[in-house]
Amino acid sequence: MGAPPGYRPSAWVHLLHQLPRADFQLRPVPSVFAPQEQEYQQALLLVAALAGLGLGLSLIFIAVYLIRFCCCRPPEPPGSKIPSPGGGCVTWSCIVALLAGCTGIGIGFYGNSETSDGVSQLSSALLHANHTLSTIDHLVLETVERLGEAVRTELTTLEEVLEPRTELVAATRGARRQAEAVAQQLQGLAFWQGVPLSPLQVAENVSFVEEYRWLAYVLLLLLELLVCLFTLLGLAKQSKWLVIVMTVMSLLVLVLSWGSMGLEAATAVGLSDFCSNPDPYVLNLTQEETGLSSGDFQGPGGSRLTLSQRALANIHSQLLGLEREAVPQFPSAQKPLLSLEETLNVTEGNFHQLVALLHCRGLHKDYGAALRGLCEDALEGLLFLLLFSLLSAGALATALCSLPRAWALFPPSRNPSALCSGSRLSEPLLPAGLEPGSPLR
């Protein structure tokens, strides 16, 4: 299989492909795409586990910071209304972190769209390839059926008509054997019939998974956007209950961000291994599913088509000889001979279409389009989603460290029961600056 048209591994593919891989025993694993091997699966799981390690470290850092803030801050003198030093910096650092998170959300929407476009291009290429393979199978079966019908009817009738001339019967039987040989050779060309893993099934599965992946990311992005906006609103309104609720939600989104980062990192690494050299894996999978070897089809000069075309040319020449010799003596032989020539003409037309399809130009073009969609657009979208997860994790970790200090600076809320108790309840409203019992002037 040659290089697909218009596809060349990008710099990101080469960079990710060069990253070291290791299994659970920390033994090096080759950077060859082999999803069926246990060592390679462990290497990808270890890449995803790095995000879990990052989540654990960030949670430990947040917990240590908050414990230090709660237990080690100096006590404030009673009745002091002077804000603690650095309070403005804490609030602004939280605001900047949330704005950085909003920037990451925009990057995430772009990455989600790019990934969806790449997967859509992959699905379209697979559907077009499935149409090409189905056309090949249909042409082969139609040709085999026509040749079998010709052998059963026209050639049998021709043998019965030419029975008095043994040499003409021998020539007719030779044409019969060659037609049967052509039909047998053509049956092997319907290589995709009954294959369990068809491009149509792969396209449907990929589209199904992509639909839910896209929806999950949209919900995650909207959830983080709402958390950032309501947190900023709570800081602006100095609402403690809103800030506390958003702190809990920020912790939840932080866990989701690290989880999505692990999935994105493992998927990007696996895609880079596939996209760096996709031909061996695709050829091995095709041979495993169809039972064919790489030399079975070599374009128009493939062995099956070459033998079939030669046999078809011999049948044409034999029928022309029979027409010259047999029709003057046996006029009733003209009708089966004309029917055979018509069948051979249709068969020759099907042969030309099969040659064009088995030359694999269309399949090669679909293969290149699928690789461009998967290895360029989808991989680029995954990297943008990875950047979104990283920005989101950093912004939310900063916000979780800053929010408790920010709400500690909020002014205490007035107690409504204190406002409605004592003598204030029965005192009339007084002008500002006057105390009860002072003389009016």
Contacts in CASP RR format, 6 or more apart in sequence:
PFRMAT RR
TARGET T0000
AUTHOR 0000-0000-0000
METHOD contacts of the structure
MODEL  1
MGAPPGYRPSAWVHLLHQLPRADFQLRPVPSVFAPQEQEYQQALLLVAAL
AGLGLGLSLIFIAVYLIRFCCCRPPEPPGSKIPSPGGGCVTWSCIVALLA
GCTGIGIGFYGNSETSDGVSQLSSALLHANHTLSTIDHLVLETVERLGEA
VRTELTTLEEVLEPRTELVAATRGARRQAEAVAQQLQGLAFWQGVPLSPL
QVAENVSFVEEYRWLAYVLLLLLELLVCLFTLLGLAKQSKWLVIVMTVMS
LLVLVLSWGSMGLEAATAVGLSDFCSNPDPYVLNLTQEETGLSSGDFQGP
GGSRLTLSQRALANIHSQLLGLEREAVPQFPSAQKPLLSLEETLNVTEGN
FHQLVALLHCRGLHKDYGAALRGLCEDALEGLLFLLLFSLLSAGALATAL
CSLPRAWALFPPSRNPSALCSGSRLSEPLLPAGLEPGSPLR
1 279 0 8 1.000
1 282 0 8 1.000
1 283 0 8 1.000
1 294 0 8 1.000
1 367 0 8 1.000
2 279 0 8 1.000
2 364 0 8 1.000
4 364 0 8 1.000
4 367 0 8 1.000
4 368 0 8 1.000
4 371 0 8 1.000
5 364 0 8 1.000
5 365 0 8 1.000
5 368 0 8 1.000
6 368 0 8 1.000
6 372 0 8 1.000
7 368 0 8 1.000
7 371 0 8 1.000
7 372 0 8 1.000
7 375 0 8 1.000
7 376 0 8 1.000
9 17 0 8 1.000
9 275 0 8 1.000
9 276 0 8 1.000
9 375 0 8 1.000
10 375 0 8 1.000
10 376 0 8 1.000
10 379 0 8 1.000
12 272 0 8 1.000
12 379 0 8 1.000
12 380 0 8 1.000
12 383 0 8 1.000
13 271 0 8 1.000
13 272 0 8 1.000
13 275 0 8 1.000
13 276 0 8 1.000
13 375 0 8 1.000
13 379 0 8 1.000
14 272 0 8 1.000
14 276 0 8 1.000
15 272 0 8 1.000
16 268 0 8 1.000
16 269 0 8 1.000
16 271 0 8 1.000
16 272 0 8 1.000
17 31 0 8 1.000
17 272 0 8 1.000
17 273 0 8 1.000
17 276 0 8 1.000
18 31 0 8 1.000
19 31 0 8 1.000
19 269 0 8 1.000
20 28 0 8 1.000
21 28 0 8 1.000
21 29 0 8 1.000
21 30 0 8 1.000
21 31 0 8 1.000
21 40 0 8 1.000
21 43 0 8 1.000
21 46 0 8 1.000
21 47 0 8 1.000
21 269 0 8 1.000
22 28 0 8 1.000
22 29 0 8 1.000
22 43 0 8 1.000
22 46 0 8 1.000
23 29 0 8 1.000
23 39 0 8 1.000
23 42 0 8 1.000
23 43 0 8 1.000
23 46 0 8 1.000
24 42 0 8 1.000
24 45 0 8 1.000
24 46 0 8 1.000
27 39 0 8 1.000
29 39 0 8 1.000
29 40 0 8 1.000
29 42 0 8 1.000
29 43 0 8 1.000
31 273 0 8 1.000
31 276 0 8 1.000
32 40 0 8 1.000
32 273 0 8 1.000
33 40 0 8 1.000
33 270 0 8 1.000
33 273 0 8 1.000
33 274 0 8 1.000
33 276 0 8 1.000
33 277 0 8 1.000
33 278 0 8 1.000
33 281 0 8 1.000
34 40 0 8 1.000
34 281 0 8 1.000
35 41 0 8 1.000
44 266 0 8 1.000
44 269 0 8 1.000
44 270 0 8 1.000
45 266 0 8 1.000
47 262 0 8 1.000
47 265 0 8 1.000
47 266 0 8 1.000
47 269 0 8 1.000
48 262 0 8 1.000
48 263 0 8 1.000
48 265 0 8 1.000
48 266 0 8 1.000
50 262 0 8 1.000
50 265 0 8 1.000
51 258 0 8 1.000
51 259 0 8 1.000
51 261 0 8 1.000
51 262 0 8 1.000
51 265 0 8 1.000
52 258 0 8 1.000
52 259 0 8 1.000
52 262 0 8 1.000
54 258 0 8 1.000
55 254 0 8 1.000
55 255 0 8 1.000
55 258 0 8 1.000
55 259 0 8 1.000
55 393 0 8 1.000
58 254 0 8 1.000
58 258 0 8 1.000
58 393 0 8 1.000
58 394 0 8 1.000
58 397 0 8 1.000
61 397 0 8 1.000
62 397 0 8 1.000
62 400 0 8 1.000
62 401 0 8 1.000
65 401 0 8 1.000
66 400 0 8 1.000
66 401 0 8 1.000
66 404 0 8 1.000
69 404 0 8 1.000
69 405 0 8 1.000
70 404 0 8 1.000
73 84 0 8 1.000
76 84 0 8 1.000
83 409 0 8 1.000
84 408 0 8 1.000
84 409 0 8 1.000
87 405 0 8 1.000
87 406 0 8 1.000
87 409 0 8 1.000
88 409 0 8 1.000
90 402 0 8 1.000
90 405 0 8 1.000
90 406 0 8 1.000
90 409 0 8 1.000
91 235 0 8 1.000
91 402 0 8 1.000
91 406 0 8 1.000
91 409 0 8 1.000
93 398 0 8 1.000
93 402 0 8 1.000
94 231 0 8 1.000
94 235 0 8 1.000
94 398 0 8 1.000
94 399 0 8 1.000
94 402 0 8 1.000
94 403 0 8 1.000
94 406 0 8 1.000
95 232 0 8 1.000
95 235 0 8 1.000
97 394 0 8 1.000
97 395 0 8 1.000
97 396 0 8 1.000
97 398 0 8 1.000
97 399 0 8 1.000
97 402 0 8 1.000
98 228 0 8 1.000
98 231 0 8 1.000
98 232 0 8 1.000
98 395 0 8 1.000
98 399 0 8 1.000
99 228 0 8 1.000
100 391 0 8 1.000
100 394 0 8 1.000
100 395 0 8 1.000
101 224 0 8 1.000
101 228 0 8 1.000
101 391 0 8 1.000
101 392 0 8 1.000
101 395 0 8 1.000
101 396 0 8 1.000
102 225 0 8 1.000
102 228 0 8 1.000
103 391 0 8 1.000
104 387 0 8 1.000
104 388 0 8 1.000
104 391 0 8 1.000
104 392 0 8 1.000
104 395 0 8 1.000
105 221 0 8 1.000
105 224 0 8 1.000
105 225 0 8 1.000
105 228 0 8 1.000
105 388 0 8 1.000
105 392 0 8 1.000
106 221 0 8 1.000
106 388 0 8 1.000
107 384 0 8 1.000
107 387 0 8 1.000
107 388 0 8 1.000
107 391 0 8 1.000
108 217 0 8 1.000
108 221 0 8 1.000
108 384 0 8 1.000
108 385 0 8 1.000
108 387 0 8 1.000
108 388 0 8 1.000
109 221 0 8 1.000
110 381 0 8 1.000
110 384 0 8 1.000
111 380 0 8 1.000
111 381 0 8 1.000
111 382 0 8 1.000
111 384 0 8 1.000
111 385 0 8 1.000
111 388 0 8 1.000
112 214 0 8 1.000
112 217 0 8 1.000
112 218 0 8 1.000
112 221 0 8 1.000
112 381 0 8 1.000
112 385 0 8 1.000
114 377 0 8 1.000
114 378 0 8 1.000
114 380 0 8 1.000
114 381 0 8 1.000
114 384 0 8 1.000
115 210 0 8 1.000
115 213 0 8 1.000
115 214 0 8 1.000
115 377 0 8 1.000
115 378 0 8 1.000
115 381 0 8 1.000
115 382 0 8 1.000
115 385 0 8 1.000
116 210 0 8 1.000
116 214 0 8 1.000
117 373 0 8 1.000
117 377 0 8 1.000
117 378 0 8 1.000
118 373 0 8 1.000
118 374 0 8 1.000
118 376 0 8 1.000
118 377 0 8 1.000
118 378 0 8 1.000
119 206 0 8 1.000
119 207 0 8 1.000
119 210 0 8 1.000
119 373 0 8 1.000
119 374 0 8 1.000
119 378 0 8 1.000
120 210 0 8 1.000
121 369 0 8 1.000
121 370 0 8 1.000
121 372 0 8 1.000
121 373 0 8 1.000
121 374 0 8 1.000
121 377 0 8 1.000
122 203 0 8 1.000
122 206 0 8 1.000
122 370 0 8 1.000
122 373 0 8 1.000
122 374 0 8 1.000
122 378 0 8 1.000
123 203 0 8 1.000
123 206 0 8 1.000
123 207 0 8 1.000
123 210 0 8 1.000
124 369 0 8 1.000
125 366 0 8 1.000
125 367 0 8 1.000
125 368 0 8 1.000
125 369 0 8 1.000
125 370 0 8 1.000
125 373 0 8 1.000
126 199 0 8 1.000
126 200 0 8 1.000
126 202 0 8 1.000
126 203 0 8 1.000
126 206 0 8 1.000
126 366 0 8 1.000
126 370 0 8 1.000
127 199 0 8 1.000
127 200 0 8 1.000
127 203 0 8 1.000
128 366 0 8 1.000
128 369 0 8 1.000
129 199 0 8 1.000
129 362 0 8 1.000
129 363 0 8 1.000
129 366 0 8 1.000
129 367 0 8 1.000
129 370 0 8 1.000
130 198 0 8 1.000
130 199 0 8 1.000
130 200 0 8 1.000
130 203 0 8 1.000
132 357 0 8 1.000
132 362 0 8 1.000
132 363 0 8 1.000
132 366 0 8 1.000
133 192 0 8 1.000
133 198 0 8 1.000
133 199 0 8 1.000
133 363 0 8 1.000
134 192 0 8 1.000
135 353 0 8 1.000
135 357 0 8 1.000
136 189 0 8 1.000
136 190 0 8 1.000
136 192 0 8 1.000
136 354 0 8 1.000
136 357 0 8 1.000
136 358 0 8 1.000
137 190 0 8 1.000
137 192 0 8 1.000
137 193 0 8 1.000
139 350 0 8 1.000
139 353 0 8 1.000
139 354 0 8 1.000
139 357 0 8 1.000
140 186 0 8 1.000
140 187 0 8 1.000
140 188 0 8 1.000
140 189 0 8 1.000
140 190 0 8 1.000
140 354 0 8 1.000
141 190 0 8 1.000
141 193 0 8 1.000
142 350 0 8 1.000
143 183 0 8 1.000
143 186 0 8 1.000
143 347 0 8 1.000
143 350 0 8 1.000
143 351 0 8 1.000
143 354 0 8 1.000
144 183 0 8 1.000
144 186 0 8 1.000
144 187 0 8 1.000
146 343 0 8 1.000
146 346 0 8 1.000
146 347 0 8 1.000
147 179 0 8 1.000
147 180 0 8 1.000
147 182 0 8 1.000
147 183 0 8 1.000
147 186 0 8 1.000
147 343 0 8 1.000
147 347 0 8 1.000
148 179 0 8 1.000
148 180 0 8 1.000
148 183 0 8 1.000
149 343 0 8 1.000
150 179 0 8 1.000
150 339 0 8 1.000
150 340 0 8 1.000
150 343 0 8 1.000
151 176 0 8 1.000
151 179 0 8 1.000
151 180 0 8 1.000
151 183 0 8 1.000
153 336 0 8 1.000
153 339 0 8 1.000
154 336 0 8 1.000
154 337 0 8 1.000
154 339 0 8 1.000
154 340 0 8 1.000
154 343 0 8 1.000
155 172 0 8 1.000
155 175 0 8 1.000
155 176 0 8 1.000
155 179 0 8 1.000
155 336 0 8 1.000
155 340 0 8 1.000
157 336 0 8 1.000
158 172 0 8 1.000
158 322 0 8 1.000
158 333 0 8 1.000
158 336 0 8 1.000
158 337 0 8 1.000
158 340 0 8 1.000
159 169 0 8 1.000
159 172 0 8 1.000
159 173 0 8 1.000
159 176 0 8 1.000
161 326 0 8 1.000
161 330 0 8 1.000
161 332 0 8 1.000
161 333 0 8 1.000
161 336 0 8 1.000
162 168 0 8 1.000
162 169 0 8 1.000
162 172 0 8 1.000
162 322 0 8 1.000
162 326 0 8 1.000
162 330 0 8 1.000
162 333 0 8 1.000
163 169 0 8 1.000
165 326 0 8 1.000
165 329 0 8 1.000
168 322 0 8 1.000
168 325 0 8 1.000
168 326 0 8 1.000
171 318 0 8 1.000
171 321 0 8 1.000
171 322 0 8 1.000
172 322 0 8 1.000
174 318 0 8 1.000
175 315 0 8 1.000
175 318 0 8 1.000
175 319 0 8 1.000
175 322 0 8 1.000
178 311 0 8 1.000
178 314 0 8 1.000
178 315 0 8 1.000
178 318 0 8 1.000
179 311 0 8 1.000
179 315 0 8 1.000
181 307 0 8 1.000
181 311 0 8 1.000
182 308 0 8 1.000
182 311 0 8 1.000
182 312 0 8 1.000
182 315 0 8 1.000
182 347 0 8 1.000
185 304 0 8 1.000
185 307 0 8 1.000
185 308 0 8 1.000
185 311 0 8 1.000
186 304 0 8 1.000
186 308 0 8 1.000
188 304 0 8 1.000
189 304 0 8 1.000
189 305 0 8 1.000
189 354 0 8 1.000
189 358 0 8 1.000
191 290 0 8 1.000
191 291 0 8 1.000
191 292 0 8 1.000
191 296 0 8 1.000
192 198 0 8 1.000
192 290 0 8 1.000
195 289 0 8 1.000
195 290 0 8 1.000
196 289 0 8 1.000
197 285 0 8 1.000
197 289 0 8 1.000
217 260 0 8 1.000
217 385 0 8 1.000
220 253 0 8 1.000
220 256 0 8 1.000
220 257 0 8 1.000
220 260 0 8 1.000
221 388 0 8 1.000
223 249 0 8 1.000
223 253 0 8 1.000
223 256 0 8 1.000
224 253 0 8 1.000
224 257 0 8 1.000
224 392 0 8 1.000
224 396 0 8 1.000
227 246 0 8 1.000
227 249 0 8 1.000
227 250 0 8 1.000
227 253 0 8 1.000
227 396 0 8 1.000
228 395 0 8 1.000
230 242 0 8 1.000
230 245 0 8 1.000
230 246 0 8 1.000
231 242 0 8 1.000
231 243 0 8 1.000
231 246 0 8 1.000
231 250 0 8 1.000
231 399 0 8 1.000
231 403 0 8 1.000
233 239 0 8 1.000
233 242 0 8 1.000
234 242 0 8 1.000
234 243 0 8 1.000
234 246 0 8 1.000
235 243 0 8 1.000
235 406 0 8 1.000
238 410 0 8 1.000
238 411 0 8 1.000
240 407 0 8 1.000
240 410 0 8 1.000
240 413 0 8 1.000
243 403 0 8 1.000
243 406 0 8 1.000
243 407 0 8 1.000
244 407 0 8 1.000
246 403 0 8 1.000
247 399 0 8 1.000
247 400 0 8 1.000
247 403 0 8 1.000
247 404 0 8 1.000
250 396 0 8 1.000
250 399 0 8 1.000
250 400 0 8 1.000
250 403 0 8 1.000
251 396 0 8 1.000
251 400 0 8 1.000
253 392 0 8 1.000
253 396 0 8 1.000
254 392 0 8 1.000
254 393 0 8 1.000
254 396 0 8 1.000
254 397 0 8 1.000
254 400 0 8 1.000
257 389 0 8 1.000
257 392 0 8 1.000
257 393 0 8 1.000
257 396 0 8 1.000
258 389 0 8 1.000
258 393 0 8 1.000
259 389 0 8 1.000
260 385 0 8 1.000
260 389 0 8 1.000
261 386 0 8 1.000
261 389 0 8 1.000
261 390 0 8 1.000
261 393 0 8 1.000
262 389 0 8 1.000
264 382 0 8 1.000
264 385 0 8 1.000
264 386 0 8 1.000
264 389 0 8 1.000
265 386 0 8 1.000
267 382 0 8 1.000
268 379 0 8 1.000
268 382 0 8 1.000
268 383 0 8 1.000
268 386 0 8 1.000
271 374 0 8 1.000
271 375 0 8 1.000
271 378 0 8 1.000
271 379 0 8 1.000
271 382 0 8 1.000
272 379 0 8 1.000
274 281 0 8 1.000
274 374 0 8 1.000
274 375 0 8 1.000
275 371 0 8 1.000
275 374 0 8 1.000
275 375 0 8 1.000
275 379 0 8 1.000
278 371 0 8 1.000
278 375 0 8 1.000
282 367 0 8 1.000
283 294 0 8 1.000
286 292 0 8 1.000
287 293 0 8 1.000
287 294 0 8 1.000
296 302 0 8 1.000
296 303 0 8 1.000
296 304 0 8 1.000
297 304 0 8 1.000
297 358 0 8 1.000
297 360 0 8 1.000
299 305 0 8 1.000
299 355 0 8 1.000
299 358 0 8 1.000
299 359 0 8 1.000
299 360 0 8 1.000
300 355 0 8 1.000
300 358 0 8 1.000
300 359 0 8 1.000
302 358 0 8 1.000
305 351 0 8 1.000
305 354 0 8 1.000
305 355 0 8 1.000
305 358 0 8 1.000
308 351 0 8 1.000
309 351 0 8 1.000
312 344 0 8 1.000
312 347 0 8 1.000
312 348 0 8 1.000
312 351 0 8 1.000
315 344 0 8 1.000
316 341 0 8 1.000
316 344 0 8 1.000
319 337 0 8 1.000
319 340 0 8 1.000
319 341 0 8 1.000
319 344 0 8 1.000
322 333 0 8 1.000
322 337 0 8 1.000
323 334 0 8 1.000
323 337 0 8 1.000
326 333 0 8 1.000
326 337 0 8 1.000
327 333 0 8 1.000
327 334 0 8 1.000
327 337 0 8 1.000
423 436 0 8 1.000
427 436 0 8 1.000
430 436 0 8 1.000
434 440 0 8 1.000
END
